[in-house]
């Protein structure tokens, strides 16, 4: 029972996000304070993506090209399988999910994989950590450009309008700082690594600011009447089903492609994750207005679900002795 309780224990950071959302619902930012906070968060997002660029080992991702089959399947899961499943969820609108929650689910489906948790769970499970580092890094490198484009295309298919006015802001706030961080990584990378803990806290504070701003706009705009307890429960169920399908498919693909056990583990953990750290700042740029609060809810719920499920899976993989696995040659080397 104690082990089960530990697995189901909520992530403290997710609890902080939910608490921030609750504070915004009770004490939302209004007037000049809201405008000033919005400008501050905008500047902080640019700095955040500069640090992402300076932190990500771009060279390591390119060195992983020799493992191209494994990385290709992971990217297909992240940027093809997930979006297709998101489009299939259109049948749930409006009976199960209102339009803003469905758009949030679509946005979740086009996000890149996580970096830290994908690598951590792969390591715990005895998987190919080097491949996980390369795959997660490459996913985030592509995600800075691919995620906004995919999000715009899917939103246009759903609502009939493409947010063209957001493109210059996406380039200036996300892509340019990220590429600048990559370009200066040779000079600032070591400083970023030395101050990783402090900068990590700053990352989280910025994301909390994004959540507070988005949920404040939702409160002031009066959109929370769309979110009933039943709707929230249904969203949780849909998110759990989405995660279960992707975990099952990535597991089957690993065996179908003949990957080794360590490679299959990396595929499952990297191919099923979605990045909260990248997603919330991107959402604040792509989806302005009162509905932004509802749009980020699917990501917040999915993040907690993926941590619980993958922690359980990592322990299951770790408990399975390699000798019990069939000998399969790494087909992706």
C-alpha beads as a LAMMPS data file, in Angstrom:
LAMMPS data file: protein, C-alpha beads

333 atoms
332 bonds

1 atom types
1 bond types

-500.0 500.0 xlo xhi
-500.0 500.0 ylo yhi
-500.0 500.0 zlo zhi

Masses

1 110.0

Atoms # bond

1 1 1 0.000 0.000 0.000
2 1 1 2.842 2.390 0.803
3 1 1 4.427 1.716 -2.599
4 1 1 1.102 2.304 -4.340
5 1 1 0.623 5.567 -2.434
6 1 1 4.116 6.684 -3.452
7 1 1 3.343 6.007 -7.112
8 1 1 0.083 7.947 -6.974
9 1 1 1.567 10.868 -5.038
10 1 1 0.954 14.077 -7.031
11 1 1 3.944 15.924 -8.419
12 1 1 4.579 18.926 -6.102
13 1 1 5.062 21.178 -9.102
14 1 1 1.700 20.145 -10.564
15 1 1 0.140 20.948 -7.182
16 1 1 1.817 24.380 -7.346
17 1 1 0.354 24.900 -10.822
18 1 1 -3.137 23.949 -9.633
19 1 1 -2.794 26.205 -6.578
20 1 1 -1.730 29.085 -8.843
21 1 1 -4.771 28.455 -11.032
22 1 1 -7.008 28.497 -7.942
23 1 1 -5.495 31.799 -6.744
24 1 1 -6.079 33.288 -10.208
25 1 1 -9.701 32.159 -10.086
26 1 1 -10.201 33.898 -6.721
27 1 1 -7.850 36.892 -7.091
28 1 1 -7.330 37.472 -10.827
29 1 1 -5.032 40.156 -12.200
30 1 1 -7.026 43.124 -13.489
31 1 1 -6.448 46.457 -15.176
32 1 1 -2.968 47.952 -15.242
33 1 1 -1.560 45.186 -13.074
34 1 1 -2.722 42.574 -15.586
35 1 1 -1.155 44.522 -18.470
36 1 1 2.165 44.897 -16.632
37 1 1 2.193 41.236 -15.652
38 1 1 1.484 40.213 -19.233
39 1 1 4.454 42.247 -20.511
40 1 1 6.727 40.822 -17.803
41 1 1 5.706 37.250 -18.635
42 1 1 6.274 37.910 -22.349
43 1 1 9.855 39.051 -21.722
44 1 1 10.439 36.129 -19.350
45 1 1 9.266 33.645 -22.000
46 1 1 11.881 34.964 -24.428
47 1 1 14.563 34.523 -21.767
48 1 1 13.232 31.061 -20.974
49 1 1 13.631 29.884 -24.566
50 1 1 17.100 31.416 -24.749
51 1 1 18.057 29.258 -21.757
52 1 1 16.419 26.212 -23.369
53 1 1 18.616 26.772 -26.411
54 1 1 21.745 27.234 -24.304
55 1 1 20.964 24.133 -22.265
56 1 1 20.038 21.596 -24.956
57 1 1 22.969 19.566 -26.311
58 1 1 22.340 20.066 -30.015
59 1 1 25.526 18.210 -30.933
60 1 1 24.419 15.134 -29.016
61 1 1 21.153 15.074 -30.920
62 1 1 22.924 15.141 -34.273
63 1 1 25.371 12.443 -33.174
64 1 1 22.353 10.224 -32.639
65 1 1 21.638 10.161 -36.373
66 1 1 23.380 6.779 -36.498
67 1 1 20.423 5.537 -34.429
68 1 1 18.099 6.986 -37.040
69 1 1 15.433 4.243 -37.014
70 1 1 14.826 4.547 -33.286
71 1 1 14.763 8.352 -33.365
72 1 1 12.509 8.301 -36.417
73 1 1 9.925 6.133 -34.643
74 1 1 10.058 8.369 -31.552
75 1 1 9.508 11.479 -33.676
76 1 1 6.661 9.779 -35.557
77 1 1 5.005 8.991 -32.229
78 1 1 5.496 12.553 -30.978
79 1 1 4.519 14.524 -34.080
80 1 1 2.347 12.112 -36.134
81 1 1 0.674 9.506 -33.907
82 1 1 -0.320 11.995 -31.216
83 1 1 -1.802 14.567 -33.669
84 1 1 -3.778 11.826 -35.451
85 1 1 -5.224 10.689 -32.125
86 1 1 -6.007 14.316 -31.314
87 1 1 -7.909 14.711 -34.572
88 1 1 -9.815 11.493 -33.851
89 1 1 -10.984 13.030 -30.559
90 1 1 -13.033 15.548 -32.593
91 1 1 -15.946 13.103 -32.258
92 1 1 -16.037 14.000 -28.551
93 1 1 -17.003 17.648 -29.271
94 1 1 -19.271 18.973 -27.809
95 1 1 -20.893 16.022 -26.036
96 1 1 -17.813 15.095 -23.981
97 1 1 -15.411 18.032 -24.403
98 1 1 -16.256 21.690 -25.081
99 1 1 -14.361 23.313 -27.930
100 1 1 -11.679 25.068 -25.777
101 1 1 -10.775 21.845 -23.970
102 1 1 -10.595 19.993 -27.278
103 1 1 -8.287 22.657 -28.719
104 1 1 -6.144 22.249 -25.601
105 1 1 -6.039 18.499 -26.224
106 1 1 -4.959 19.129 -29.828
107 1 1 -2.234 21.470 -28.608
108 1 1 -1.056 18.822 -26.141
109 1 1 -0.767 16.344 -29.014
110 1 1 1.697 18.487 -31.015
111 1 1 4.105 19.283 -28.163
112 1 1 7.649 17.855 -28.077
113 1 1 8.738 15.193 -25.622
114 1 1 10.066 16.000 -22.183
115 1 1 13.811 15.955 -21.601
116 1 1 14.535 15.390 -17.912
117 1 1 11.780 12.917 -17.029
118 1 1 12.216 10.899 -20.253
119 1 1 15.909 10.437 -19.481
120 1 1 15.286 9.746 -15.780
121 1 1 12.642 7.064 -16.361
122 1 1 14.709 5.454 -19.126
123 1 1 17.655 5.256 -16.739
124 1 1 15.551 3.766 -13.905
125 1 1 14.117 1.157 -16.273
126 1 1 17.534 0.105 -17.587
127 1 1 17.011 1.534 -21.053
128 1 1 19.291 3.207 -23.568
129 1 1 20.001 6.496 -21.779
130 1 1 22.227 7.863 -24.568
131 1 1 19.417 7.313 -27.085
132 1 1 16.913 8.957 -24.713
133 1 1 19.147 12.031 -24.386
134 1 1 19.482 12.319 -28.159
135 1 1 15.797 11.672 -28.859
136 1 1 14.475 14.079 -26.223
137 1 1 16.928 16.795 -27.269
138 1 1 16.144 16.381 -30.958
139 1 1 12.396 16.400 -30.208
140 1 1 12.701 19.747 -28.410
141 1 1 14.932 21.221 -31.105
142 1 1 12.291 20.382 -33.704
143 1 1 9.412 21.290 -31.412
144 1 1 10.298 24.984 -31.281
145 1 1 9.436 25.212 -34.978
146 1 1 7.189 22.197 -35.615
147 1 1 4.810 22.616 -32.664
148 1 1 3.551 26.133 -33.585
149 1 1 3.139 25.098 -37.241
150 1 1 1.268 21.910 -36.376
151 1 1 -0.837 23.720 -33.784
152 1 1 -1.795 26.395 -36.326
153 1 1 -2.670 23.805 -38.956
154 1 1 -4.773 21.699 -36.604
155 1 1 -6.561 24.740 -35.182
156 1 1 -7.334 25.915 -38.726
157 1 1 -8.841 22.511 -39.520
158 1 1 -10.955 22.680 -36.371
159 1 1 -12.020 26.327 -36.230
160 1 1 -11.489 27.408 -39.841
161 1 1 -8.977 30.093 -38.939
162 1 1 -5.183 30.097 -38.786
163 1 1 -3.647 32.487 -36.210
164 1 1 -1.363 34.273 -38.693
165 1 1 -1.050 37.289 -36.420
166 1 1 0.724 35.080 -33.872
167 1 1 3.495 34.025 -36.265
168 1 1 5.751 37.097 -35.813
169 1 1 5.419 36.790 -32.046
170 1 1 6.226 33.068 -32.233
171 1 1 9.382 33.799 -34.211
172 1 1 10.500 36.661 -31.948
173 1 1 9.637 35.091 -28.598
174 1 1 10.331 31.411 -29.216
175 1 1 12.461 30.682 -32.254
176 1 1 14.909 33.622 -32.216
177 1 1 15.848 33.336 -28.503
178 1 1 16.125 29.554 -28.819
179 1 1 18.442 29.745 -31.845
180 1 1 20.448 32.506 -30.147
181 1 1 20.891 30.275 -27.103
182 1 1 22.075 27.426 -29.348
183 1 1 24.496 29.748 -31.146
184 1 1 25.955 31.072 -27.864
185 1 1 25.942 27.720 -26.114
186 1 1 29.709 27.405 -26.621
187 1 1 30.257 30.479 -24.421
188 1 1 27.312 30.439 -22.009
189 1 1 26.622 26.700 -21.769
190 1 1 29.050 26.113 -18.911
191 1 1 27.631 29.050 -16.929
192 1 1 24.104 27.706 -17.470
193 1 1 25.161 24.265 -16.230
194 1 1 26.853 25.706 -13.124
195 1 1 23.741 27.661 -12.190
196 1 1 21.313 24.924 -13.235
197 1 1 19.420 24.778 -9.934
198 1 1 18.838 28.523 -9.729
199 1 1 17.846 28.749 -13.402
200 1 1 15.570 25.740 -12.963
201 1 1 13.702 27.562 -10.202
202 1 1 13.447 30.593 -12.460
203 1 1 11.983 28.399 -15.236
204 1 1 9.304 27.167 -12.892
205 1 1 8.488 30.653 -11.616
206 1 1 8.032 31.871 -15.192
207 1 1 5.681 28.978 -15.954
208 1 1 3.697 29.707 -12.776
209 1 1 3.415 33.296 -14.020
210 1 1 2.125 32.008 -17.365
211 1 1 -0.526 29.915 -15.601
212 1 1 -1.587 32.805 -13.340
213 1 1 -1.912 35.157 -16.322
214 1 1 -3.885 32.669 -18.409
215 1 1 -6.273 31.723 -15.618
216 1 1 -6.724 35.365 -14.611
217 1 1 -7.856 36.199 -18.141
218 1 1 -10.240 33.267 -18.002
219 1 1 -11.706 34.421 -14.713
220 1 1 -12.146 38.002 -15.885
221 1 1 -13.622 36.760 -19.176
222 1 1 -16.099 34.505 -17.348
223 1 1 -15.274 31.286 -19.191
224 1 1 -15.143 28.944 -16.204
225 1 1 -18.848 28.156 -16.442
226 1 1 -17.818 25.754 -19.237
227 1 1 -15.790 23.656 -16.782
228 1 1 -18.058 21.546 -14.592
229 1 1 -16.809 18.688 -12.360
230 1 1 -18.224 16.216 -14.882
231 1 1 -16.345 17.891 -17.757
232 1 1 -13.138 17.807 -15.716
233 1 1 -13.596 14.101 -14.956
234 1 1 -14.273 13.340 -18.625
235 1 1 -11.143 15.253 -19.638
236 1 1 -9.139 13.191 -17.143
237 1 1 -10.538 9.966 -18.627
238 1 1 -9.806 11.073 -22.207
239 1 1 -6.246 12.024 -21.236
240 1 1 -5.715 8.652 -19.530
241 1 1 -7.013 6.779 -22.581
242 1 1 -4.763 8.843 -24.866
243 1 1 -1.711 8.010 -22.726
244 1 1 -2.627 4.300 -22.575
245 1 1 -2.988 4.082 -26.363
246 1 1 0.381 5.747 -27.009
247 1 1 2.159 3.588 -24.425
248 1 1 0.677 0.451 -26.018
249 1 1 1.474 1.528 -29.586
250 1 1 5.077 2.513 -28.809
251 1 1 5.588 -0.805 -27.035
252 1 1 4.256 -2.718 -30.047
253 1 1 6.297 -0.643 -32.494
254 1 1 9.475 -1.370 -30.564
255 1 1 8.940 -5.105 -30.995
256 1 1 7.732 -4.778 -34.589
257 1 1 10.890 -2.905 -35.610
258 1 1 13.058 -5.434 -33.778
259 1 1 14.654 -2.959 -31.381
260 1 1 16.701 -4.214 -28.473
261 1 1 15.196 -4.092 -24.984
262 1 1 17.075 -0.892 -23.969
263 1 1 15.954 0.791 -27.199
264 1 1 12.331 -0.280 -26.667
265 1 1 12.408 1.262 -23.206
266 1 1 13.732 4.558 -24.604
267 1 1 11.019 4.489 -27.281
268 1 1 8.217 3.974 -24.755
269 1 1 9.316 6.760 -22.433
270 1 1 10.397 9.336 -25.036
271 1 1 7.527 8.621 -27.423
272 1 1 4.733 8.965 -24.878
273 1 1 5.797 12.121 -23.024
274 1 1 4.710 15.730 -23.570
275 1 1 6.657 18.711 -22.258
276 1 1 4.934 20.943 -19.716
277 1 1 7.978 23.242 -19.572
278 1 1 7.797 24.017 -23.301
279 1 1 4.046 23.738 -23.664
280 1 1 2.782 26.322 -21.196
281 1 1 4.963 29.200 -22.501
282 1 1 4.084 28.272 -26.100
283 1 1 0.393 28.240 -25.236
284 1 1 0.599 31.779 -23.852
285 1 1 1.953 32.955 -27.218
286 1 1 -0.326 30.909 -29.478
287 1 1 -3.597 31.260 -27.579
288 1 1 -4.214 34.714 -26.200
289 1 1 -7.490 35.663 -24.560
290 1 1 -9.808 34.383 -21.833
291 1 1 -9.957 30.808 -23.187
292 1 1 -6.199 30.262 -22.651
293 1 1 -6.850 28.916 -19.156
294 1 1 -9.060 26.116 -20.454
295 1 1 -6.609 25.385 -23.260
296 1 1 -3.735 24.522 -20.898
297 1 1 -5.780 22.271 -18.595
298 1 1 -5.348 19.109 -20.727
299 1 1 -1.570 19.548 -20.634
300 1 1 -1.523 19.999 -16.848
301 1 1 -3.615 16.862 -16.302
302 1 1 -1.692 14.796 -18.845
303 1 1 1.595 15.804 -17.224
304 1 1 0.520 14.339 -13.888
305 1 1 -0.850 11.180 -15.516
306 1 1 2.345 10.548 -17.489
307 1 1 4.458 10.873 -14.341
308 1 1 2.317 8.344 -12.446
309 1 1 2.118 5.840 -15.316
310 1 1 5.781 6.077 -16.307
311 1 1 6.994 5.772 -12.707
312 1 1 5.062 2.505 -12.469
313 1 1 6.327 1.306 -15.860
314 1 1 9.945 2.176 -15.033
315 1 1 9.784 0.004 -11.911
316 1 1 8.193 -2.821 -13.906
317 1 1 10.945 -2.659 -16.523
318 1 1 13.625 -2.516 -13.820
319 1 1 12.169 -5.604 -12.136
320 1 1 12.313 -7.569 -15.396
321 1 1 15.658 -9.289 -15.763
322 1 1 17.314 -8.822 -19.168
323 1 1 17.888 -12.585 -19.340
324 1 1 14.141 -13.114 -19.544
325 1 1 13.959 -10.950 -22.667
326 1 1 14.455 -12.491 -26.111
327 1 1 17.785 -11.716 -27.715
328 1 1 17.141 -9.142 -30.393
329 1 1 19.911 -7.383 -32.260
330 1 1 19.684 -3.584 -32.276
331 1 1 18.221 -2.944 -35.707
332 1 1 18.636 0.812 -35.437
333 1 1 22.389 1.036 -35.098

Bonds

1 1 1 2
2 1 2 3
3 1 3 4
4 1 4 5
5 1 5 6
6 1 6 7
7 1 7 8
8 1 8 9
9 1 9 10
10 1 10 11
11 1 11 12
12 1 12 13
13 1 13 14
14 1 14 15
15 1 15 16
16 1 16 17
17 1 17 18
18 1 18 19
19 1 19 20
20 1 20 21
21 1 21 22
22 1 22 23
23 1 23 24
24 1 24 25
25 1 25 26
26 1 26 27
27 1 27 28
28 1 28 29
29 1 29 30
30 1 30 31
31 1 31 32
32 1 32 33
33 1 33 34
34 1 34 35
35 1 35 36
36 1 36 37
37 1 37 38
38 1 38 39
39 1 39 40
40 1 40 41
41 1 41 42
42 1 42 43
43 1 43 44
44 1 44 45
45 1 45 46
46 1 46 47
47 1 47 48
48 1 48 49
49 1 49 50
50 1 50 51
51 1 51 52
52 1 52 53
53 1 53 54
54 1 54 55
55 1 55 56
56 1 56 57
57 1 57 58
58 1 58 59
59 1 59 60
60 1 60 61
61 1 61 62
62 1 62 63
63 1 63 64
64 1 64 65
65 1 65 66
66 1 66 67
67 1 67 68
68 1 68 69
69 1 69 70
70 1 70 71
71 1 71 72
72 1 72 73
73 1 73 74
74 1 74 75
75 1 75 76
76 1 76 77
77 1 77 78
78 1 78 79
79 1 79 80
80 1 80 81
81 1 81 82
82 1 82 83
83 1 83 84
84 1 84 85
85 1 85 86
86 1 86 87
87 1 87 88
88 1 88 89
89 1 89 90
90 1 90 91
91 1 91 92
92 1 92 93
93 1 93 94
94 1 94 95
95 1 95 96
96 1 96 97
97 1 97 98
98 1 98 99
99 1 99 100
100 1 100 101
101 1 101 102
102 1 102 103
103 1 103 104
104 1 104 105
105 1 105 106
106 1 106 107
107 1 107 108
108 1 108 109
109 1 109 110
110 1 110 111
111 1 111 112
112 1 112 113
113 1 113 114
114 1 114 115
115 1 115 116
116 1 116 117
117 1 117 118
118 1 118 119
119 1 119 120
120 1 120 121
121 1 121 122
122 1 122 123
123 1 123 124
124 1 124 125
125 1 125 126
126 1 126 127
127 1 127 128
128 1 128 129
129 1 129 130
130 1 130 131
131 1 131 132
132 1 132 133
133 1 133 134
134 1 134 135
135 1 135 136
136 1 136 137
137 1 137 138
138 1 138 139
139 1 139 140
140 1 140 141
141 1 141 142
142 1 142 143
143 1 143 144
144 1 144 145
145 1 145 146
146 1 146 147
147 1 147 148
148 1 148 149
149 1 149 150
150 1 150 151
151 1 151 152
152 1 152 153
153 1 153 154
154 1 154 155
155 1 155 156
156 1 156 157
157 1 157 158
158 1 158 159
159 1 159 160
160 1 160 161
161 1 161 162
162 1 162 163
163 1 163 164
164 1 164 165
165 1 165 166
166 1 166 167
167 1 167 168
168 1 168 169
169 1 169 170
170 1 170 171
171 1 171 172
172 1 172 173
173 1 173 174
174 1 174 175
175 1 175 176
176 1 176 177
177 1 177 178
178 1 178 179
179 1 179 180
180 1 180 181
181 1 181 182
182 1 182 183
183 1 183 184
184 1 184 185
185 1 185 186
186 1 186 187
187 1 187 188
188 1 188 189
189 1 189 190
190 1 190 191
191 1 191 192
192 1 192 193
193 1 193 194
194 1 194 195
195 1 195 196
196 1 196 197
197 1 197 198
198 1 198 199
199 1 199 200
200 1 200 201
201 1 201 202
202 1 202 203
203 1 203 204
204 1 204 205
205 1 205 206
206 1 206 207
207 1 207 208
208 1 208 209
209 1 209 210
210 1 210 211
211 1 211 212
212 1 212 213
213 1 213 214
214 1 214 215
215 1 215 216
216 1 216 217
217 1 217 218
218 1 218 219
219 1 219 220
220 1 220 221
221 1 221 222
222 1 222 223
223 1 223 224
224 1 224 225
225 1 225 226
226 1 226 227
227 1 227 228
228 1 228 229
229 1 229 230
230 1 230 231
231 1 231 232
232 1 232 233
233 1 233 234
234 1 234 235
235 1 235 236
236 1 236 237
237 1 237 238
238 1 238 239
239 1 239 240
240 1 240 241
241 1 241 242
242 1 242 243
243 1 243 244
244 1 244 245
245 1 245 246
246 1 246 247
247 1 247 248
248 1 248 249
249 1 249 250
250 1 250 251
251 1 251 252
252 1 252 253
253 1 253 254
254 1 254 255
255 1 255 256
256 1 256 257
257 1 257 258
258 1 258 259
259 1 259 260
260 1 260 261
261 1 261 262
262 1 262 263
263 1 263 264
264 1 264 265
265 1 265 266
266 1 266 267
267 1 267 268
268 1 268 269
269 1 269 270
270 1 270 271
271 1 271 272
272 1 272 273
273 1 273 274
274 1 274 275
275 1 275 276
276 1 276 277
277 1 277 278
278 1 278 279
279 1 279 280
280 1 280 281
281 1 281 282
282 1 282 283
283 1 283 284
284 1 284 285
285 1 285 286
286 1 286 287
287 1 287 288
288 1 288 289
289 1 289 290
290 1 290 291
291 1 291 292
292 1 292 293
293 1 293 294
294 1 294 295
295 1 295 296
296 1 296 297
297 1 297 298
298 1 298 299
299 1 299 300
300 1 300 301
301 1 301 302
302 1 302 303
303 1 303 304
304 1 304 305
305 1 305 306
306 1 306 307
307 1 307 308
308 1 308 309
309 1 309 310
310 1 310 311
311 1 311 312
312 1 312 313
313 1 313 314
314 1 314 315
315 1 315 316
316 1 316 317
317 1 317 318
318 1 318 319
319 1 319 320
320 1 320 321
321 1 321 322
322 1 322 323
323 1 323 324
324 1 324 325
325 1 325 326
326 1 326 327
327 1 327 328
328 1 328 329
329 1 329 330
330 1 330 331
331 1 331 332
332 1 332 333
